[in-house]
Amino acid sequence: MIKKIPGETWKPLVFPGWKQLRKKYALSSSGRVASYYDDVHADGKLLNGSVTTGYKTLNLHRPGNNGTLYLHREIARMFIKKDSPKKKYVIHLNHHKTDNASKNLKWVSLEEMIRHQQSSPAKRAYKKVQATRSVGLKLTATQVKSIKKTLSSHNRQLTIKKLADKYGVSEMTLYRIKSGENWSRV
């Protein structure tokens, strides 16, 4: 028996191969998942699921199908209307990947998802640590200034490959310096 939460709605989880399983499954608007036989409230059992790359998942062994269902995507599919076909991605508004309440989920486009990821507290903290890091770097600030000056020169003689060889770094590092992804503080 599952304890009711005020305002919570349960909907049956329907997916390819669900009829071959012994139990039925349901998702709630609060982000909970349950298995049941006849009625989710009467004989239902709450499930924890698994965590895959930080997201809550439900692993079901279905004949001929991938067994992993990402719960946030299924809850969004069931409880949140898409306002555009371009919106194919689901984000967690509070950046907590395990908080699957429907009020915390939103359908977004690829561009919106990338912007949302870049604004997450974890990403901001990582950028702050990287910006002040001084140990384990192949280049010094002086070398980066020189590289930036060379890269922005209209009549430079060195190719990216030769410049990378000169400083003992990869070409990708130079492209990241040029775009500002790396060493933007210099």
KAPE-V877906 format. One line per field, one symbol per residue. ss: DSSP state (a for helix, b for strand, c for the rest). phi: phi as a letter, one per 30 degrees, with the letter a starting at -180 (. if undefined). A space follows every 50 residues. Layout:
BEGIN
ss: ???
phi: ???
END
This chain:
BEGIN
ss: cccccccccbbbcccccaaacccbbbbbccccbbbbcccaaaacbbbccb bbccbbbbbccccccccbbbaaaaaaaaacccccccccbbbbcccccccc caaabbbbcaaaaaaaaaccaaaaaaaaaaaaccccccccaaaaaaaaaa aacccccccaaaaaaaacccaaaaaaaaaccccccc
phi: .cddceidccbddcaejdddddccbbbcddjcbbcaccbdddbdbdcdib bbhicdbbccccdibddccdddddddddcbddcadddcccccecicdcdc dedccadbdeddddedddcdeddddddddddcdbcicdccddddeddddd ddddcdcddeddddddcibddddddddddjdchddc
END
